[in-house]
């Protein structure tokens, strides 16, 4: 939640994610973003999606279209928060 609050103050994170529309695309058709999605080495169940300087960490279930967003944050901090 702190990442979101920090973004609101600076006008960075929420505006960038909203402009990109990547969350909406991810929800509707994750295959459309396959060039921006990578599996994280630390946890085989987690993936990351690039959105400018921010990363969206999520878990996806293959059997049905289920995307669970774990964390959203700046790229320099997001991976540290997962450890």
PyMOL commands that place a pseudoatom at each C-alpha (Angstrom):
pseudoatom trace, name=CA, resn=UNK, resi=1, chain=A, elem=C, hetatm=0, pos=[0.000, 0.000, 0.000]
pseudoatom trace, name=CA, resn=UNK, resi=2, chain=A, elem=C, hetatm=0, pos=[2.922, 2.315, 0.671]
pseudoatom trace, name=CA, resn=UNK, resi=3, chain=A, elem=C, hetatm=0, pos=[3.927, 2.123, -3.028]
pseudoatom trace, name=CA, resn=UNK, resi=4, chain=A, elem=C, hetatm=0, pos=[0.503, 3.347, -4.081]
pseudoatom trace, name=CA, resn=UNK, resi=5, chain=A, elem=C, hetatm=0, pos=[0.490, 6.185, -1.559]
pseudoatom trace, name=CA, resn=UNK, resi=6, chain=A, elem=C, hetatm=0, pos=[3.958, 7.320, -2.666]
pseudoatom trace, name=CA, resn=UNK, resi=7, chain=A, elem=C, hetatm=0, pos=[2.873, 7.253, -6.307]
pseudoatom trace, name=CA, resn=UNK, resi=8, chain=A, elem=C, hetatm=0, pos=[-0.224, 9.324, -5.598]
pseudoatom trace, name=CA, resn=UNK, resi=9, chain=A, elem=C, hetatm=0, pos=[1.901, 12.081, -4.080]
pseudoatom trace, name=CA, resn=UNK, resi=10, chain=A, elem=C, hetatm=0, pos=[4.264, 12.308, -7.040]
pseudoatom trace, name=CA, resn=UNK, resi=11, chain=A, elem=C, hetatm=0, pos=[1.730, 11.640, -9.779]
pseudoatom trace, name=CA, resn=UNK, resi=12, chain=A, elem=C, hetatm=0, pos=[3.917, 8.777, -11.004]
pseudoatom trace, name=CA, resn=UNK, resi=13, chain=A, elem=C, hetatm=0, pos=[2.734, 5.253, -10.403]
pseudoatom trace, name=CA, resn=UNK, resi=14, chain=A, elem=C, hetatm=0, pos=[-1.074, 5.297, -10.604]
pseudoatom trace, name=CA, resn=UNK, resi=15, chain=A, elem=C, hetatm=0, pos=[-1.130, 7.704, -13.532]
pseudoatom trace, name=CA, resn=UNK, resi=16, chain=A, elem=C, hetatm=0, pos=[1.463, 5.669, -15.440]
pseudoatom trace, name=CA, resn=UNK, resi=17, chain=A, elem=C, hetatm=0, pos=[-0.345, 2.367, -14.881]
pseudoatom trace, name=CA, resn=UNK, resi=18, chain=A, elem=C, hetatm=0, pos=[-3.709, 3.898, -15.812]
pseudoatom trace, name=CA, resn=UNK, resi=19, chain=A, elem=C, hetatm=0, pos=[-2.324, 5.510, -18.989]
pseudoatom trace, name=CA, resn=UNK, resi=20, chain=A, elem=C, hetatm=0, pos=[-0.652, 2.288, -20.043]
pseudoatom trace, name=CA, resn=UNK, resi=21, chain=A, elem=C, hetatm=0, pos=[-3.818, 0.247, -19.693]
pseudoatom trace, name=CA, resn=UNK, resi=22, chain=A, elem=C, hetatm=0, pos=[-1.645, -2.809, -19.108]
pseudoatom trace, name=CA, resn=UNK, resi=23, chain=A, elem=C, hetatm=0, pos=[-3.652, -3.991, -16.132]
pseudoatom trace, name=CA, resn=UNK, resi=24, chain=A, elem=C, hetatm=0, pos=[-6.805, -4.018, -18.238]
pseudoatom trace, name=CA, resn=UNK, resi=25, chain=A, elem=C, hetatm=0, pos=[-5.039, -5.872, -21.031]
pseudoatom trace, name=CA, resn=UNK, resi=26, chain=A, elem=C, hetatm=0, pos=[-3.551, -8.324, -18.525]
pseudoatom trace, name=CA, resn=UNK, resi=27, chain=A, elem=C, hetatm=0, pos=[-7.015, -9.000, -17.126]
pseudoatom trace, name=CA, resn=UNK, resi=28, chain=A, elem=C, hetatm=0, pos=[-8.584, -9.561, -20.532]
pseudoatom trace, name=CA, resn=UNK, resi=29, chain=A, elem=C, hetatm=0, pos=[-5.865, -11.123, -22.662]
pseudoatom trace, name=CA, resn=UNK, resi=30, chain=A, elem=C, hetatm=0, pos=[-2.485, -11.797, -20.975]
pseudoatom trace, name=CA, resn=UNK, resi=31, chain=A, elem=C, hetatm=0, pos=[-1.076, -13.262, -24.216]
pseudoatom trace, name=CA, resn=UNK, resi=32, chain=A, elem=C, hetatm=0, pos=[-1.169, -9.785, -25.772]
pseudoatom trace, name=CA, resn=UNK, resi=33, chain=A, elem=C, hetatm=0, pos=[1.542, -8.703, -23.311]
pseudoatom trace, name=CA, resn=UNK, resi=34, chain=A, elem=C, hetatm=0, pos=[3.764, -11.777, -23.618]
pseudoatom trace, name=CA, resn=UNK, resi=35, chain=A, elem=C, hetatm=0, pos=[6.789, -9.639, -24.612]
pseudoatom trace, name=CA, resn=UNK, resi=36, chain=A, elem=C, hetatm=0, pos=[6.534, -7.713, -21.328]
pseudoatom trace, name=CA, resn=UNK, resi=37, chain=A, elem=C, hetatm=0, pos=[5.843, -10.694, -19.058]
pseudoatom trace, name=CA, resn=UNK, resi=38, chain=A, elem=C, hetatm=0, pos=[8.648, -12.785, -17.567]
pseudoatom trace, name=CA, resn=UNK, resi=39, chain=A, elem=C, hetatm=0, pos=[8.687, -15.539, -14.970]
pseudoatom trace, name=CA, resn=UNK, resi=40, chain=A, elem=C, hetatm=0, pos=[10.634, -14.613, -11.837]
pseudoatom trace, name=CA, resn=UNK, resi=41, chain=A, elem=C, hetatm=0, pos=[13.606, -16.843, -11.084]
pseudoatom trace, name=CA, resn=UNK, resi=42, chain=A, elem=C, hetatm=0, pos=[13.076, -16.641, -7.321]
pseudoatom trace, name=CA, resn=UNK, resi=43, chain=A, elem=C, hetatm=0, pos=[9.579, -18.142, -7.469]
pseudoatom trace, name=CA, resn=UNK, resi=44, chain=A, elem=C, hetatm=0, pos=[8.320, -20.149, -10.421]
pseudoatom trace, name=CA, resn=UNK, resi=45, chain=A, elem=C, hetatm=0, pos=[4.724, -19.200, -9.655]
pseudoatom trace, name=CA, resn=UNK, resi=46, chain=A, elem=C, hetatm=0, pos=[5.344, -15.449, -9.938]
pseudoatom trace, name=CA, resn=UNK, resi=47, chain=A, elem=C, hetatm=0, pos=[5.581, -13.302, -13.042]
pseudoatom trace, name=CA, resn=UNK, resi=48, chain=A, elem=C, hetatm=0, pos=[6.392, -9.657, -13.649]
pseudoatom trace, name=CA, resn=UNK, resi=49, chain=A, elem=C, hetatm=0, pos=[4.922, -7.184, -16.074]
pseudoatom trace, name=CA, resn=UNK, resi=50, chain=A, elem=C, hetatm=0, pos=[6.788, -4.009, -17.037]
pseudoatom trace, name=CA, resn=UNK, resi=51, chain=A, elem=C, hetatm=0, pos=[4.895, -0.720, -16.952]
pseudoatom trace, name=CA, resn=UNK, resi=52, chain=A, elem=C, hetatm=0, pos=[7.423, 2.045, -17.497]
pseudoatom trace, name=CA, resn=UNK, resi=53, chain=A, elem=C, hetatm=0, pos=[9.654, 2.225, -14.406]
pseudoatom trace, name=CA, resn=UNK, resi=54, chain=A, elem=C, hetatm=0, pos=[7.190, 0.133, -12.429]
pseudoatom trace, name=CA, resn=UNK, resi=55, chain=A, elem=C, hetatm=0, pos=[6.728, -3.597, -12.167]
pseudoatom trace, name=CA, resn=UNK, resi=56, chain=A, elem=C, hetatm=0, pos=[3.555, -5.532, -11.515]
pseudoatom trace, name=CA, resn=UNK, resi=57, chain=A, elem=C, hetatm=0, pos=[4.237, -8.827, -9.766]
pseudoatom trace, name=CA, resn=UNK, resi=58, chain=A, elem=C, hetatm=0, pos=[1.486, -11.365, -10.221]
pseudoatom trace, name=CA, resn=UNK, resi=59, chain=A, elem=C, hetatm=0, pos=[0.596, -15.032, -10.084]
pseudoatom trace, name=CA, resn=UNK, resi=60, chain=A, elem=C, hetatm=0, pos=[-1.353, -16.643, -12.885]
pseudoatom trace, name=CA, resn=UNK, resi=61, chain=A, elem=C, hetatm=0, pos=[-3.229, -19.893, -13.003]
pseudoatom trace, name=CA, resn=UNK, resi=62, chain=A, elem=C, hetatm=0, pos=[-3.069, -21.742, -16.305]
pseudoatom trace, name=CA, resn=UNK, resi=63, chain=A, elem=C, hetatm=0, pos=[-6.198, -23.893, -15.993]
pseudoatom trace, name=CA, resn=UNK, resi=64, chain=A, elem=C, hetatm=0, pos=[-8.464, -20.857, -15.972]
pseudoatom trace, name=CA, resn=UNK, resi=65, chain=A, elem=C, hetatm=0, pos=[-7.827, -17.179, -16.512]
pseudoatom trace, name=CA, resn=UNK, resi=66, chain=A, elem=C, hetatm=0, pos=[-6.973, -16.066, -12.998]
pseudoatom trace, name=CA, resn=UNK, resi=67, chain=A, elem=C, hetatm=0, pos=[-4.496, -13.250, -12.384]
pseudoatom trace, name=CA, resn=UNK, resi=68, chain=A, elem=C, hetatm=0, pos=[-3.677, -12.416, -8.763]
pseudoatom trace, name=CA, resn=UNK, resi=69, chain=A, elem=C, hetatm=0, pos=[-1.644, -9.224, -8.387]
pseudoatom trace, name=CA, resn=UNK, resi=70, chain=A, elem=C, hetatm=0, pos=[0.828, -9.656, -5.542]
pseudoatom trace, name=CA, resn=UNK, resi=71, chain=A, elem=C, hetatm=0, pos=[2.588, -6.285, -5.541]
pseudoatom trace, name=CA, resn=UNK, resi=72, chain=A, elem=C, hetatm=0, pos=[3.097, -3.166, -7.655]
pseudoatom trace, name=CA, resn=UNK, resi=73, chain=A, elem=C, hetatm=0, pos=[6.108, -0.926, -7.154]
pseudoatom trace, name=CA, resn=UNK, resi=74, chain=A, elem=C, hetatm=0, pos=[9.094, 0.878, -8.619]
pseudoatom trace, name=CA, resn=UNK, resi=75, chain=A, elem=C, hetatm=0, pos=[11.620, -1.368, -10.321]
pseudoatom trace, name=CA, resn=UNK, resi=76, chain=A, elem=C, hetatm=0, pos=[14.460, -0.503, -7.944]
pseudoatom trace, name=CA, resn=UNK, resi=77, chain=A, elem=C, hetatm=0, pos=[12.415, -1.591, -4.898]
pseudoatom trace, name=CA, resn=UNK, resi=78, chain=A, elem=C, hetatm=0, pos=[9.959, -4.249, -6.027]
pseudoatom trace, name=CA, resn=UNK, resi=79, chain=A, elem=C, hetatm=0, pos=[12.337, -7.207, -6.108]
pseudoatom trace, name=CA, resn=UNK, resi=80, chain=A, elem=C, hetatm=0, pos=[13.758, -6.370, -2.657]
pseudoatom trace, name=CA, resn=UNK, resi=81, chain=A, elem=C, hetatm=0, pos=[10.240, -6.448, -1.227]
pseudoatom trace, name=CA, resn=UNK, resi=82, chain=A, elem=C, hetatm=0, pos=[9.750, -10.011, -2.458]
pseudoatom trace, name=CA, resn=UNK, resi=83, chain=A, elem=C, hetatm=0, pos=[12.692, -11.463, -0.524]
for i in range(1, 83): cmd.bond("trace and resi %d" % i, "trace and resi %d" % (i + 1))
show_as sticks, trace
zoom trace
